[in-house]
Amino acid sequence: MELEILEQDACEALGMGAFLGVAKASDLPPKFIHLTYRPSGTPRRKLAIVGKGLTFDSGGLNIKAGAGSMIEMMKFDMGGAAATLGAAKAIAQLKPDVEVHFISAAAENMISGRAMRPGDILTASNGKTIEVNNTDAEGRLTLADALVFAEKLGVDAIVDLATLTGACIVALGDNIAGLWSTDDTLAKDLQQAAQTAGEKYWQMPLEDKYFDGLKSIVADMKNTGPRFGGAITAALFLKQFIQSVPWAHLDIAGTVWTEKENGYNSPGGTGFGVRTLVQWVLS
């Protein structure tokens, strides 16, 4: 395994304004993690797995408040990164003939005098501008720069995992994750891997018309859209940071944590996504 950690100055040099906008209120510096597994011989394909790594999400200036805000649970907002690194550990042990890049733009979303403000405009590393209309829609901002980075690696496919939206929990509950993809073959491969692994995903539509809800009069897009279809507009936001590589987005917000003892998971983090990712890489 090869490890590269980009510190803040390196992220600035790459123009990661979306990721750094989220990170700048914290006293803890951001870390852009890039872990690579390379097989001993020629890889038959190259893949990237990108995990949302918000180690704590206060909501920023749009602070999570009131009943149901789940602010006390926001240590699980790094569930996507946890699954990514869990898959990395398993894949390094199994040694498939596939090159895999494991990526997470890790940070906290906190509140201070340095915090990004609603109305601020951020510029991502692909040059696209984003009007921040809600600082609590921060995960997609970190993923934006991570996806741009991943595509530049020349991989054959990219999968991201994120505890991205409460809307996905409303739609699918706490046992099924959402799946969006620009590529039917990739979506099918992930569904087959999930079935083998014993995890449940439901493919959701990438309805381009819904992107109208993200349009901004001062930037290329806003970071949130209307209330309805929120998990879909979140996926459409991420799609703006992929050019041509087959890509899939997994919204695992409802599945990464459980309060129940169900015979399969103990209360706490479930590790959801690890089994599917490993099976996908091996397939």
LOKOLLO-392209 format. One record per residue (C-alpha): y, z, x; residue in three letters; residue number from 1. Coordinates in nm, 4 decimals, padded with zeros to 6 digits. Each point is the difference from the previous one (the first is absolute). Layout:
<pts>
Y_Z_X_ALA_NUM $
...
</pts>
This chain:
<pts>
00.0000_00.0000_00.0000_MET_1 $
00.3501_-00.0819_00.1188_GLU_2 $
00.2955_00.2098_-00.1166_LEU_3 $
00.3649_-00.1013_-00.0130_GLU_4 $
00.2614_00.2315_-00.1503_ILE_5 $
00.3457_-00.1466_-00.0467_LEU_6 $
00.2736_00.2619_00.0196_GLU_7 $
00.3274_-00.0280_-00.1873_GLN_8 $
00.1780_-00.2077_00.2647_ASP_9 $
-00.2838_-00.2534_00.0059_ALA_10 $
00.0087_-00.0235_-00.3807_CYS_11 $
00.3751_-00.0550_00.0156_GLU_12 $
-00.0513_-00.2800_00.2521_ALA_13 $
-00.2393_-00.1683_-00.2452_LEU_14 $
00.2549_00.0294_-00.2819_GLY_15 $
-00.2076_00.2352_-00.2163_MET_16 $
00.2966_00.1047_-00.2128_GLY_17 $
-00.2048_00.0700_-00.3133_ALA_18 $
-00.2393_00.2405_00.1735_PHE_19 $
00.2768_00.1689_00.1988_LEU_20 $
00.2141_00.0393_-00.3106_GLY_21 $
-00.2679_00.2230_-00.1486_VAL_22 $
-00.0524_00.1952_00.3210_ALA_23 $
00.3575_00.0791_00.1013_LYS_24 $
00.0493_00.3186_-00.2055_ALA_25 $
-00.2899_00.1840_00.1621_SER_26 $
00.0225_00.2221_00.3065_ASP_27 $
-00.3364_-00.1454_00.1016_LEU_28 $
00.0228_-00.3468_00.1599_PRO_29 $
-00.1924_-00.2900_-00.1557_PRO_30 $
-00.3144_-00.1326_00.1657_LYS_31 $
-00.1229_-00.3563_-00.0505_PHE_32 $
-00.3736_00.0194_00.0680_ILE_33 $
-00.2007_-00.3061_00.1067_HIS_34 $
-00.3653_00.0649_00.0777_LEU_35 $
-00.2253_-00.2928_00.0936_THR_36 $
-00.3767_-00.0399_00.0077_TYR_37 $
-00.1236_-00.2991_00.2014_ARG_38 $
-00.3685_-00.0974_00.0178_PRO_39 $
-00.1638_-00.0643_00.3358_SER_40 $
-00.0454_-00.3704_-00.0713_GLY_41 $
00.2040_-00.2625_-00.1823_THR_42 $
00.1009_00.1345_-00.3435_PRO_43 $
-00.1153_-00.2073_-00.2965_ARG_44 $
00.3207_00.0939_-00.1821_ARG_45 $
00.3129_00.2125_00.0409_LYS_46 $
00.1175_00.2414_-00.2693_LEU_47 $
00.2830_00.2464_-00.0552_ALA_48 $
-00.0074_00.3179_-00.2075_ILE_49 $
00.3369_00.1583_-00.0771_VAL_50 $
00.0278_00.3530_-00.1403_GLY_51 $
00.3030_00.1698_-00.1515_LYS_52 $
00.0703_00.3046_00.2157_GLY_53 $
00.2598_00.2200_-00.1699_LEU_54 $
-00.0946_00.3415_00.1380_THR_55 $
00.2278_00.1606_-00.2586_PHE_56 $
00.2050_-00.1593_-00.2761_ASP_57 $
00.2806_00.2103_-00.1429_SER_58 $
00.1283_-00.3010_-00.1919_GLY_59 $
00.3115_-00.0065_00.2171_GLY_60 $
00.3320_00.0287_-00.1823_LEU_61 $
-00.1875_-00.1038_-00.3146_ASN_62 $
-00.1885_00.3254_00.0500_ILE_63 $
-00.3269_00.0568_-00.1808_LYS_64 $
00.0920_00.2621_-00.2594_ALA_65 $
-00.1332_00.1431_-00.3225_GLY_66 $
-00.3421_00.0340_-00.1536_ALA_67 $
-00.2394_-00.2679_00.1131_GLY_68 $
00.1988_-00.1006_00.3084_SER_69 $
-00.2931_00.1061_00.2217_MET_70 $
00.2329_00.0792_00.2914_ILE_71 $
-00.2345_00.2792_00.1063_GLU_72 $
-00.2760_-00.2588_00.0420_MET_73 $
00.1916_-00.2433_00.2156_MET_74 $
-00.2069_00.0749_00.3077_LYS_75 $
-00.2419_-00.2523_-00.1538_PHE_76 $
00.2574_-00.2778_00.0256_ASP_77 $
-00.1671_-00.0916_00.3286_MET_78 $
-00.3276_-00.0713_-00.1816_GLY_79 $
00.0166_-00.3694_00.0886_GLY_80 $
00.0496_00.0763_00.3690_ALA_81 $
-00.2791_00.2585_-00.0138_ALA_82 $
-00.2401_-00.2588_-00.1428_ALA_83 $
00.1134_-00.2506_00.2614_THR_84 $
-00.0699_00.2380_00.2871_LEU_85 $
-00.3245_00.1164_-00.1619_GLY_86 $
-00.1144_-00.3605_-00.0130_ALA_87 $
00.1039_-00.0431_00.3633_ALA_88 $
-00.2252_00.2878_00.1043_LYS_89 $
-00.2991_-00.1413_-00.1872_ALA_90 $
00.0536_-00.3560_00.1212_ILE_91 $
00.0280_00.1127_00.3624_ALA_92 $
-00.3394_00.1682_-00.0387_GLN_93 $
-00.1652_-00.2928_-00.1801_LEU_94 $
00.1365_-00.2601_00.2463_LYS_95 $
00.0144_-00.3146_-00.2173_PRO_96 $
00.0828_-00.3398_00.1513_ASP_97 $
00.3401_00.0056_-00.1707_VAL_98 $
00.3413_00.0795_00.1484_GLU_99 $
00.1863_00.2485_-00.2189_VAL_100 $
00.3591_00.1218_00.0234_HIS_101 $
00.0783_00.3339_-00.1677_PHE_102 $
00.3694_00.0493_-00.0697_ILE_103 $
00.2177_00.2720_-00.1506_SER_104 $
00.3758_00.0466_-00.0002_ALA_105 $
-00.0078_00.3803_-00.0086_ALA_106 $
00.2998_00.2104_-00.1026_ALA_107 $
00.1356_00.2636_-00.2362_GLU_108 $
00.2331_-00.0751_-00.2908_ASN_109 $
00.2405_00.2921_00.0163_MET_110 $
00.3552_00.1013_-00.0917_ILE_111 $
00.2856_00.0551_00.2452_SER_112 $
00.3455_-00.1292_00.0777_GLY_113 $
-00.1679_-00.2969_00.1649_ARG_114 $
-00.2058_-00.0950_-00.3050_ALA_115 $
00.0045_-00.3487_-00.1467_MET_116 $
00.1973_-00.0071_-00.3218_ARG_117 $
-00.0518_-00.1799_-00.3285_PRO_118 $
00.2064_-00.3149_00.0342_GLY_119 $
-00.0625_-00.0431_00.3718_ASP_120 $
-00.1202_-00.3395_00.1209_ILE_121 $
-00.2790_-00.0127_00.2575_LEU_122 $
-00.1087_-00.3010_00.2039_THR_123 $
-00.3730_-00.0320_00.0650_ALA_124 $
-00.1505_-00.1529_00.3131_SER_125 $
-00.0433_-00.3397_-00.1679_ASN_126 $
00.3724_-00.0120_-00.0754_GLY_127 $
-00.0256_00.0707_-00.3727_LYS_128 $
00.2537_00.2416_-00.1444_THR_129 $
-00.0888_00.2804_-00.2407_ILE_130 $
00.2325_00.1901_-00.2313_GLU_131 $
-00.1256_00.3574_-00.0229_VAL_132 $
00.0330_00.0982_-00.3645_ASN_133 $
-00.2471_00.2880_00.0265_ASN_134 $
-00.0727_00.1907_00.3201_THR_135 $
-00.3288_00.1198_-00.1482_ASP_136 $
-00.1385_-00.3548_00.0208_ALA_137 $
-00.0302_00.0427_00.3737_GLU_138 $
-00.3609_-00.0911_00.0711_GLY_139 $
00.0567_-00.3670_-00.0696_ARG_140 $
00.2881_00.0031_00.2498_LEU_141 $
-00.2231_00.1285_00.2798_THR_142 $
-00.2759_-00.2435_-00.0960_LEU_143 $
00.2428_-00.2930_00.0037_ALA_144 $
00.0548_00.0195_00.3748_ASP_145 $
-00.3651_00.0862_00.0623_ALA_146 $
-00.1148_-00.3139_-00.1850_LEU_147 $
00.2400_-00.2200_00.1971_VAL_148 $
-00.1364_00.1512_00.3218_PHE_149 $
-00.3603_-00.0510_-00.1115_ALA_150 $
00.0441_-00.3663_-00.0871_GLU_151 $
00.1491_-00.0722_00.3426_LYS_152 $
-00.3288_00.1101_00.1588_LEU_153 $
-00.1650_-00.3256_-00.1095_GLY_154 $
-00.2617_00.1616_-00.2219_VAL_155 $
-00.2129_-00.1748_-00.2623_ASP_156 $
00.0686_00.2528_-00.2784_ALA_157 $
00.2041_00.3138_-00.0678_ILE_158 $
-00.0835_00.2875_-00.2337_VAL_159 $
00.2424_00.2834_-00.0648_ASP_160 $
-00.0772_00.3334_-00.1657_LEU_161 $
00.2659_00.2237_-00.1457_ALA_162 $
00.0587_00.2911_-00.2322_THR_163 $
00.2734_-00.2226_-00.1312_LEU_164 $
00.0724_00.0549_-00.3699_THR_165 $
-00.0407_00.2483_-00.2795_GLY_166 $
-00.0154_-00.3073_-00.2231_ALA_167 $
-00.3415_-00.0868_00.1425_CYS_168 $
-00.1268_00.3476_-00.0917_ILE_169 $
00.1304_-00.0491_-00.3542_VAL_170 $
-00.1764_-00.3368_-00.0212_ALA_171 $
-00.3334_00.0804_00.1639_LEU_172 $
-00.0339_00.3778_00.0167_GLY_173 $
-00.1362_00.1998_00.2916_ASP_174 $
-00.3313_-00.1763_00.0599_ASN_175 $
00.1007_-00.3665_00.0321_ILE_176 $
00.2409_-00.1556_00.2509_ALA_177 $
00.2092_-00.3104_-00.0611_GLY_178 $
-00.0536_-00.3223_00.1935_LEU_179 $
00.2450_-00.2872_00.0375_TRP_180 $
-00.0564_-00.3039_00.2185_SER_181 $
00.1460_-00.3373_00.0879_THR_182 $
-00.3487_-00.1322_00.0760_ASP_183 $
-00.2901_-00.0154_-00.2469_ASP_184 $
-00.2645_-00.0041_00.2741_THR_185 $
00.1428_00.3112_00.1630_LEU_186 $
00.0189_00.1776_-00.3360_ALA_187 $
-00.3624_-00.0900_-00.0729_LYS_188 $
-00.1127_00.1182_00.3444_ASP_189 $
00.1747_00.3339_-00.0497_LEU_190 $
-00.1521_00.0464_-00.3446_GLN_191 $
-00.3470_-00.0697_00.1371_GLN_192 $
00.0586_00.2420_00.2869_ALA_193 $
00.1208_00.2640_-00.2452_ALA_194 $
-00.3043_-00.0435_-00.2207_GLN_195 $
-00.2289_00.0485_00.2990_THR_196 $
00.2054_00.2978_00.1154_ALA_197 $
00.0075_00.1675_-00.3402_GLY_198 $
00.3779_-00.0094_-00.0484_GLU_199 $
00.1811_-00.1468_-00.2997_LYS_200 $
00.2906_-00.2475_00.0033_TYR_201 $
00.1480_-00.2044_-00.2819_TRP_202 $
00.1782_-00.3244_00.0816_GLN_203 $
00.3520_-00.0103_-00.1407_MET_204 $
00.2278_-00.3034_-00.0437_PRO_205 $
00.2594_-00.1168_00.2501_LEU_206 $
00.2257_-00.1230_-00.2792_GLU_207 $
00.2835_-00.1759_00.1822_ASP_208 $
00.2245_00.0100_-00.3058_LYS_209 $
00.0141_00.3791_00.0349_TYR_210 $
00.1859_-00.0418_00.3296_PHE_211 $
00.3092_-00.0666_-00.2112_ASP_212 $
00.0181_00.3765_-00.0451_GLY_213 $
00.0482_00.0431_00.3751_LEU_214 $
00.2899_-00.2417_00.0330_LYS_215 $
00.3215_00.1360_00.1500_SER_216 $
00.3553_-00.1356_-00.0054_ILE_217 $
00.0676_00.1346_00.3530_VAL_218 $
-00.3324_-00.0480_00.1819_ALA_219 $
-00.3176_-00.2059_-00.0078_ASP_220 $
-00.1673_00.2630_-00.2185_MET_221 $
00.0102_00.3586_-00.1234_LYS_222 $
-00.2720_00.2420_00.0985_ASN_223 $
-00.0897_00.0869_-00.3610_THR_224 $
-00.0102_-00.1872_-00.3277_GLY_225 $
-00.0157_00.0977_-00.3670_PRO_226 $
-00.2160_00.2868_-00.1192_ARG_227 $
-00.2643_-00.2219_-00.1573_PHE_228 $
-00.2453_-00.1775_00.2291_GLY_229 $
00.1064_00.2191_00.2912_GLY_230 $
-00.3214_-00.0384_00.1966_ALA_231 $
00.0253_-00.3796_-00.0334_ILE_232 $
00.3624_-00.0184_00.1143_THR_233 $
-00.0895_00.2230_00.2960_ALA_234 $
-00.2700_-00.2482_00.1018_ALA_235 $
00.2430_-00.2890_-00.0464_LEU_236 $
00.2477_00.1778_00.2278_PHE_237 $
-00.2634_00.0207_00.2742_LEU_238 $
-00.0894_-00.3654_-00.0499_LYS_239 $
00.3478_-00.0937_00.1262_GLN_240 $
-00.1033_00.1134_00.3481_PHE_241 $
-00.3059_-00.2228_00.0276_ILE_242 $
00.0439_-00.3681_00.0843_GLN_243 $
-00.3370_-00.1723_-00.0059_SER_244 $
-00.2849_00.2294_00.1109_VAL_245 $
-00.2396_00.1041_-00.2799_PRO_246 $
00.1094_00.3468_-00.1085_TRP_247 $
-00.1168_00.2713_-00.2356_ALA_248 $
00.1735_00.3166_-00.1119_HIS_249 $
-00.1954_00.3064_-00.1149_LEU_250 $
00.1933_00.2634_-00.1952_ASP_251 $
-00.2080_00.3143_00.0459_ILE_252 $
00.2501_00.2522_-00.1383_ALA_253 $
-00.2402_00.1417_-00.2563_GLY_254 $
-00.3136_00.0079_00.2088_THR_255 $
00.0845_00.1677_00.3325_VAL_256 $
00.0055_00.3604_-00.1224_TRP_257 $
-00.2034_00.2054_-00.2434_THR_258 $
00.0233_00.3538_-00.1324_GLU_259 $
-00.3575_-00.0174_-00.1264_LYS_260 $
-00.3424_00.0693_00.1427_GLU_261 $
-00.1979_-00.2974_-00.1287_ASN_262 $
-00.3091_-00.0041_00.2194_GLY_263 $
00.1373_-00.2893_00.2062_TYR_264 $
00.3368_00.1317_00.1187_ASN_265 $
00.1105_00.3567_00.0575_SER_266 $
00.3531_00.0911_-00.1110_PRO_267 $
00.2571_-00.1549_00.2331_GLY_268 $
00.0190_-00.3359_00.1707_GLY_269 $
-00.2699_-00.2439_-00.1096_THR_270 $
00.0071_-00.2513_00.2854_GLY_271 $
00.0219_-00.2732_-00.2632_PHE_272 $
00.0196_-00.3452_00.1536_GLY_273 $
-00.1853_00.0718_00.3246_VAL_274 $
-00.3383_-00.1169_-00.1287_ARG_275 $
00.1381_-00.3187_-00.1518_THR_276 $
00.1972_-00.0902_00.3126_LEU_277 $
-00.2973_00.0512_00.2286_VAL_278 $
-00.2264_-00.2040_-00.2262_GLN_279 $
00.2628_-00.2766_-00.0167_TRP_280 $
00.0269_-00.0171_00.3778_VAL_281 $
-00.3791_-00.0074_00.0401_LEU_282 $
-00.0517_-00.2703_-00.2636_SER_283 $
</pts>
